[in-house]
Amino acid sequence: MSSIGERLKNERERLGLIQEQLGAVGGVTKLSQFNYESDKRSPSAEYLSQIAKVGVDILYVVLGTRANTTINEEEQLLLHKFRNADPAVRKFMLYGGEAVIGQNFEGEITGGQFGIINHYKE
């Protein structure tokens, strides 16, 4: 299994950054960055929180497990619309979406101002 330092280096390279650049984001010197990647020193929580802001997958760096945070444009648009919707619309998006997506759902869902949502098996 790879080390924290190796995974940190993998993330830096994935983002196309040099040691000096990622170190600057994390508030450390190039030498400190080198020491982290060489497993000579362990990065602090503050450093990790700073580099997460530029897209470093901290879960991967610390635990070796990739976070599933990549979303496409359509998903970004849906998330944006959901976050900016009023509470009633959010509820509709959540529960109406479950009804439409559900493979075994037959029947109807009633919901406040939205009336009845019908979905039939095909």
PyMOL commands that place a pseudoatom at each C-alpha (Angstrom):
pseudoatom trace, name=CA, resn=MET, resi=1, chain=A, elem=C, hetatm=0, pos=[0.000, 0.000, 0.000]
pseudoatom trace, name=CA, resn=SER, resi=2, chain=A, elem=C, hetatm=0, pos=[1.211, 3.495, -0.759]
pseudoatom trace, name=CA, resn=SER, resi=3, chain=A, elem=C, hetatm=0, pos=[2.147, 5.996, 1.934]
pseudoatom trace, name=CA, resn=ILE, resi=4, chain=A, elem=C, hetatm=0, pos=[0.612, 9.373, 2.728]
pseudoatom trace, name=CA, resn=GLY, resi=5, chain=A, elem=C, hetatm=0, pos=[3.605, 11.033, 1.103]
pseudoatom trace, name=CA, resn=GLU, resi=6, chain=A, elem=C, hetatm=0, pos=[3.240, 9.023, -2.099]
pseudoatom trace, name=CA, resn=ARG, resi=7, chain=A, elem=C, hetatm=0, pos=[-0.474, 9.771, -2.301]
pseudoatom trace, name=CA, resn=LEU, resi=8, chain=A, elem=C, hetatm=0, pos=[0.149, 13.465, -1.642]
pseudoatom trace, name=CA, resn=LYS, resi=9, chain=A, elem=C, hetatm=0, pos=[2.642, 13.497, -4.521]
pseudoatom trace, name=CA, resn=ASN, resi=10, chain=A, elem=C, hetatm=0, pos=[0.114, 11.675, -6.746]
pseudoatom trace, name=CA, resn=GLU, resi=11, chain=A, elem=C, hetatm=0, pos=[-2.488, 14.347, -6.013]
pseudoatom trace, name=CA, resn=ARG, resi=12, chain=A, elem=C, hetatm=0, pos=[-0.045, 17.194, -6.650]
pseudoatom trace, name=CA, resn=GLU, resi=13, chain=A, elem=C, hetatm=0, pos=[0.918, 15.680, -9.989]
pseudoatom trace, name=CA, resn=ARG, resi=14, chain=A, elem=C, hetatm=0, pos=[-2.730, 14.990, -10.881]
pseudoatom trace, name=CA, resn=LEU, resi=15, chain=A, elem=C, hetatm=0, pos=[-3.419, 18.705, -10.399]
pseudoatom trace, name=CA, resn=GLY, resi=16, chain=A, elem=C, hetatm=0, pos=[-0.383, 19.663, -12.492]
pseudoatom trace, name=CA, resn=LEU, resi=17, chain=A, elem=C, hetatm=0, pos=[1.371, 21.504, -9.660]
pseudoatom trace, name=CA, resn=ILE, resi=18, chain=A, elem=C, hetatm=0, pos=[5.019, 21.597, -8.644]
pseudoatom trace, name=CA, resn=GLN, resi=19, chain=A, elem=C, hetatm=0, pos=[6.084, 21.203, -5.017]
pseudoatom trace, name=CA, resn=GLU, resi=20, chain=A, elem=C, hetatm=0, pos=[6.600, 24.922, -4.568]
pseudoatom trace, name=CA, resn=GLN, resi=21, chain=A, elem=C, hetatm=0, pos=[3.069, 25.702, -5.782]
pseudoatom trace, name=CA, resn=LEU, resi=22, chain=A, elem=C, hetatm=0, pos=[1.245, 23.175, -3.604]
pseudoatom trace, name=CA, resn=GLY, resi=23, chain=A, elem=C, hetatm=0, pos=[3.423, 24.108, -0.648]
pseudoatom trace, name=CA, resn=ALA, resi=24, chain=A, elem=C, hetatm=0, pos=[2.458, 27.762, -1.097]
pseudoatom trace, name=CA, resn=VAL, resi=25, chain=A, elem=C, hetatm=0, pos=[-1.244, 26.849, -1.141]
pseudoatom trace, name=CA, resn=GLY, resi=26, chain=A, elem=C, hetatm=0, pos=[-0.743, 24.937, 2.103]
pseudoatom trace, name=CA, resn=GLY, resi=27, chain=A, elem=C, hetatm=0, pos=[1.310, 27.734, 3.652]
pseudoatom trace, name=CA, resn=VAL, resi=28, chain=A, elem=C, hetatm=0, pos=[4.575, 25.778, 3.757]
pseudoatom trace, name=CA, resn=THR, resi=29, chain=A, elem=C, hetatm=0, pos=[7.926, 25.934, 1.973]
pseudoatom trace, name=CA, resn=LYS, resi=30, chain=A, elem=C, hetatm=0, pos=[9.046, 23.775, -0.937]
pseudoatom trace, name=CA, resn=LEU, resi=31, chain=A, elem=C, hetatm=0, pos=[11.295, 21.896, 1.507]
pseudoatom trace, name=CA, resn=SER, resi=32, chain=A, elem=C, hetatm=0, pos=[8.355, 21.115, 3.798]
pseudoatom trace, name=CA, resn=GLN, resi=33, chain=A, elem=C, hetatm=0, pos=[6.367, 19.903, 0.784]
pseudoatom trace, name=CA, resn=PHE, resi=34, chain=A, elem=C, hetatm=0, pos=[9.294, 17.680, -0.185]
pseudoatom trace, name=CA, resn=ASN, resi=35, chain=A, elem=C, hetatm=0, pos=[9.467, 16.313, 3.370]
pseudoatom trace, name=CA, resn=TYR, resi=36, chain=A, elem=C, hetatm=0, pos=[5.732, 15.506, 3.341]
pseudoatom trace, name=CA, resn=GLU, resi=37, chain=A, elem=C, hetatm=0, pos=[6.018, 13.701, 0.020]
pseudoatom trace, name=CA, resn=SER, resi=38, chain=A, elem=C, hetatm=0, pos=[9.119, 11.819, 1.218]
pseudoatom trace, name=CA, resn=ASP, resi=39, chain=A, elem=C, hetatm=0, pos=[7.353, 10.757, 4.440]
pseudoatom trace, name=CA, resn=LYS, resi=40, chain=A, elem=C, hetatm=0, pos=[9.988, 12.553, 6.518]
pseudoatom trace, name=CA, resn=ARG, resi=41, chain=A, elem=C, hetatm=0, pos=[7.304, 14.722, 8.138]
pseudoatom trace, name=CA, resn=SER, resi=42, chain=A, elem=C, hetatm=0, pos=[3.538, 14.486, 8.464]
pseudoatom trace, name=CA, resn=PRO, resi=43, chain=A, elem=C, hetatm=0, pos=[1.354, 17.322, 7.182]
pseudoatom trace, name=CA, resn=SER, resi=44, chain=A, elem=C, hetatm=0, pos=[-0.781, 19.230, 9.675]
pseudoatom trace, name=CA, resn=ALA, resi=45, chain=A, elem=C, hetatm=0, pos=[-4.563, 19.410, 9.602]
pseudoatom trace, name=CA, resn=GLU, resi=46, chain=A, elem=C, hetatm=0, pos=[-4.307, 23.114, 8.710]
pseudoatom trace, name=CA, resn=TYR, resi=47, chain=A, elem=C, hetatm=0, pos=[-2.111, 22.303, 5.701]
pseudoatom trace, name=CA, resn=LEU, resi=48, chain=A, elem=C, hetatm=0, pos=[-4.531, 19.592, 4.552]
pseudoatom trace, name=CA, resn=SER, resi=49, chain=A, elem=C, hetatm=0, pos=[-7.526, 21.902, 4.884]
pseudoatom trace, name=CA, resn=GLN, resi=50, chain=A, elem=C, hetatm=0, pos=[-5.778, 24.538, 2.762]
pseudoatom trace, name=CA, resn=ILE, resi=51, chain=A, elem=C, hetatm=0, pos=[-4.750, 22.198, -0.060]
pseudoatom trace, name=CA, resn=ALA, resi=52, chain=A, elem=C, hetatm=0, pos=[-8.257, 20.718, -0.182]
pseudoatom trace, name=CA, resn=LYS, resi=53, chain=A, elem=C, hetatm=0, pos=[-9.411, 24.124, -1.458]
pseudoatom trace, name=CA, resn=VAL, resi=54, chain=A, elem=C, hetatm=0, pos=[-7.528, 23.583, -4.738]
pseudoatom trace, name=CA, resn=GLY, resi=55, chain=A, elem=C, hetatm=0, pos=[-8.946, 20.119, -5.322]
pseudoatom trace, name=CA, resn=VAL, resi=56, chain=A, elem=C, hetatm=0, pos=[-6.631, 17.768, -3.449]
pseudoatom trace, name=CA, resn=ASP, resi=57, chain=A, elem=C, hetatm=0, pos=[-8.589, 14.647, -2.469]
pseudoatom trace, name=CA, resn=ILE, resi=58, chain=A, elem=C, hetatm=0, pos=[-7.792, 14.631, 1.256]
pseudoatom trace, name=CA, resn=LEU, resi=59, chain=A, elem=C, hetatm=0, pos=[-9.627, 11.351, 1.872]
pseudoatom trace, name=CA, resn=TYR, resi=60, chain=A, elem=C, hetatm=0, pos=[-7.314, 9.719, -0.653]
pseudoatom trace, name=CA, resn=VAL, resi=61, chain=A, elem=C, hetatm=0, pos=[-4.183, 11.347, 0.784]
pseudoatom trace, name=CA, resn=VAL, resi=62, chain=A, elem=C, hetatm=0, pos=[-4.941, 10.300, 4.365]
pseudoatom trace, name=CA, resn=LEU, resi=63, chain=A, elem=C, hetatm=0, pos=[-6.759, 6.966, 3.943]
pseudoatom trace, name=CA, resn=GLY, resi=64, chain=A, elem=C, hetatm=0, pos=[-5.942, 5.843, 0.410]
pseudoatom trace, name=CA, resn=THR, resi=65, chain=A, elem=C, hetatm=0, pos=[-9.624, 5.827, -0.602]
pseudoatom trace, name=CA, resn=ARG, resi=66, chain=A, elem=C, hetatm=0, pos=[-10.785, 8.111, -3.383]
pseudoatom trace, name=CA, resn=ALA, resi=67, chain=A, elem=C, hetatm=0, pos=[-13.678, 10.430, -2.653]
pseudoatom trace, name=CA, resn=ASN, resi=68, chain=A, elem=C, hetatm=0, pos=[-16.330, 10.320, -5.350]
pseudoatom trace, name=CA, resn=THR, resi=69, chain=A, elem=C, hetatm=0, pos=[-16.605, 14.068, -5.797]
pseudoatom trace, name=CA, resn=THR, resi=70, chain=A, elem=C, hetatm=0, pos=[-16.381, 14.404, -9.558]
pseudoatom trace, name=CA, resn=ILE, resi=71, chain=A, elem=C, hetatm=0, pos=[-19.654, 15.563, -11.065]
pseudoatom trace, name=CA, resn=ASN, resi=72, chain=A, elem=C, hetatm=0, pos=[-20.447, 16.423, -14.657]
pseudoatom trace, name=CA, resn=GLU, resi=73, chain=A, elem=C, hetatm=0, pos=[-22.008, 19.660, -15.955]
pseudoatom trace, name=CA, resn=GLU, resi=74, chain=A, elem=C, hetatm=0, pos=[-25.547, 18.296, -15.830]
pseudoatom trace, name=CA, resn=GLU, resi=75, chain=A, elem=C, hetatm=0, pos=[-25.085, 17.242, -12.190]
pseudoatom trace, name=CA, resn=GLN, resi=76, chain=A, elem=C, hetatm=0, pos=[-23.586, 20.644, -11.360]
pseudoatom trace, name=CA, resn=LEU, resi=77, chain=A, elem=C, hetatm=0, pos=[-26.617, 22.364, -12.885]
pseudoatom trace, name=CA, resn=LEU, resi=78, chain=A, elem=C, hetatm=0, pos=[-29.030, 20.136, -10.960]
pseudoatom trace, name=CA, resn=LEU, resi=79, chain=A, elem=C, hetatm=0, pos=[-27.180, 20.783, -7.698]
pseudoatom trace, name=CA, resn=HIS, resi=80, chain=A, elem=C, hetatm=0, pos=[-27.162, 24.536, -8.356]
pseudoatom trace, name=CA, resn=LYS, resi=81, chain=A, elem=C, hetatm=0, pos=[-30.897, 24.573, -9.063]
pseudoatom trace, name=CA, resn=PHE, resi=82, chain=A, elem=C, hetatm=0, pos=[-31.611, 22.433, -5.992]
pseudoatom trace, name=CA, resn=ARG, resi=83, chain=A, elem=C, hetatm=0, pos=[-29.579, 24.681, -3.682]
pseudoatom trace, name=CA, resn=ASN, resi=84, chain=A, elem=C, hetatm=0, pos=[-31.333, 27.799, -4.994]
pseudoatom trace, name=CA, resn=ALA, resi=85, chain=A, elem=C, hetatm=0, pos=[-34.868, 26.390, -4.908]
pseudoatom trace, name=CA, resn=ASP, resi=86, chain=A, elem=C, hetatm=0, pos=[-37.410, 27.170, -2.202]
pseudoatom trace, name=CA, resn=PRO, resi=87, chain=A, elem=C, hetatm=0, pos=[-38.113, 24.376, 0.328]
pseudoatom trace, name=CA, resn=ALA, resi=88, chain=A, elem=C, hetatm=0, pos=[-41.285, 23.130, -1.402]
pseudoatom trace, name=CA, resn=VAL, resi=89, chain=A, elem=C, hetatm=0, pos=[-39.472, 22.721, -4.714]
pseudoatom trace, name=CA, resn=ARG, resi=90, chain=A, elem=C, hetatm=0, pos=[-36.599, 20.936, -2.976]
pseudoatom trace, name=CA, resn=LYS, resi=91, chain=A, elem=C, hetatm=0, pos=[-39.046, 18.493, -1.421]
pseudoatom trace, name=CA, resn=PHE, resi=92, chain=A, elem=C, hetatm=0, pos=[-40.624, 17.877, -4.819]
pseudoatom trace, name=CA, resn=MET, resi=93, chain=A, elem=C, hetatm=0, pos=[-37.201, 17.322, -6.398]
pseudoatom trace, name=CA, resn=LEU, resi=94, chain=A, elem=C, hetatm=0, pos=[-36.261, 14.801, -3.728]
pseudoatom trace, name=CA, resn=TYR, resi=95, chain=A, elem=C, hetatm=0, pos=[-39.460, 12.802, -3.428]
pseudoatom trace, name=CA, resn=GLY, resi=96, chain=A, elem=C, hetatm=0, pos=[-40.655, 13.213, -6.991]
pseudoatom trace, name=CA, resn=GLY, resi=97, chain=A, elem=C, hetatm=0, pos=[-37.259, 12.085, -8.212]
pseudoatom trace, name=CA, resn=GLU, resi=98, chain=A, elem=C, hetatm=0, pos=[-37.395, 8.983, -6.025]
pseudoatom trace, name=CA, resn=ALA, resi=99, chain=A, elem=C, hetatm=0, pos=[-40.751, 8.042, -7.521]
pseudoatom trace, name=CA, resn=VAL, resi=100, chain=A, elem=C, hetatm=0, pos=[-39.571, 8.449, -11.093]
pseudoatom trace, name=CA, resn=ILE, resi=101, chain=A, elem=C, hetatm=0, pos=[-36.265, 6.650, -10.538]
pseudoatom trace, name=CA, resn=GLY, resi=102, chain=A, elem=C, hetatm=0, pos=[-37.724, 3.770, -8.506]
pseudoatom trace, name=CA, resn=GLN, resi=103, chain=A, elem=C, hetatm=0, pos=[-37.750, 0.646, -10.675]
pseudoatom trace, name=CA, resn=ASN, resi=104, chain=A, elem=C, hetatm=0, pos=[-40.578, -1.078, -8.800]
pseudoatom trace, name=CA, resn=PHE, resi=105, chain=A, elem=C, hetatm=0, pos=[-42.813, 1.885, -8.099]
pseudoatom trace, name=CA, resn=GLU, resi=106, chain=A, elem=C, hetatm=0, pos=[-46.401, 1.726, -9.304]
pseudoatom trace, name=CA, resn=GLY, resi=107, chain=A, elem=C, hetatm=0, pos=[-49.075, 4.143, -8.278]
pseudoatom trace, name=CA, resn=GLU, resi=108, chain=A, elem=C, hetatm=0, pos=[-49.035, 7.745, -7.287]
pseudoatom trace, name=CA, resn=ILE, resi=109, chain=A, elem=C, hetatm=0, pos=[-47.511, 10.165, -4.852]
pseudoatom trace, name=CA, resn=THR, resi=110, chain=A, elem=C, hetatm=0, pos=[-49.461, 13.114, -3.562]
pseudoatom trace, name=CA, resn=GLY, resi=111, chain=A, elem=C, hetatm=0, pos=[-47.676, 16.219, -2.453]
pseudoatom trace, name=CA, resn=GLY, resi=112, chain=A, elem=C, hetatm=0, pos=[-49.058, 19.577, -1.389]
pseudoatom trace, name=CA, resn=GLN, resi=113, chain=A, elem=C, hetatm=0, pos=[-49.207, 22.170, -4.123]
pseudoatom trace, name=CA, resn=PHE, resi=114, chain=A, elem=C, hetatm=0, pos=[-47.810, 19.774, -6.721]
pseudoatom trace, name=CA, resn=GLY, resi=115, chain=A, elem=C, hetatm=0, pos=[-50.864, 17.518, -6.835]
pseudoatom trace, name=CA, resn=ILE, resi=116, chain=A, elem=C, hetatm=0, pos=[-50.397, 13.920, -7.919]
pseudoatom trace, name=CA, resn=ILE, resi=117, chain=A, elem=C, hetatm=0, pos=[-47.364, 12.404, -9.578]
pseudoatom trace, name=CA, resn=ASN, resi=118, chain=A, elem=C, hetatm=0, pos=[-48.187, 9.261, -11.549]
pseudoatom trace, name=CA, resn=HIS, resi=119, chain=A, elem=C, hetatm=0, pos=[-45.657, 6.687, -12.633]
pseudoatom trace, name=CA, resn=TYR, resi=120, chain=A, elem=C, hetatm=0, pos=[-46.493, 3.416, -14.332]
pseudoatom trace, name=CA, resn=LYS, resi=121, chain=A, elem=C, hetatm=0, pos=[-44.227, 0.453, -14.949]
pseudoatom trace, name=CA, resn=GLU, resi=122, chain=A, elem=C, hetatm=0, pos=[-43.236, 0.047, -18.575]
for i in range(1, 122): cmd.bond("trace and resi %d" % i, "trace and resi %d" % (i + 1))
show_as sticks, trace
zoom trace
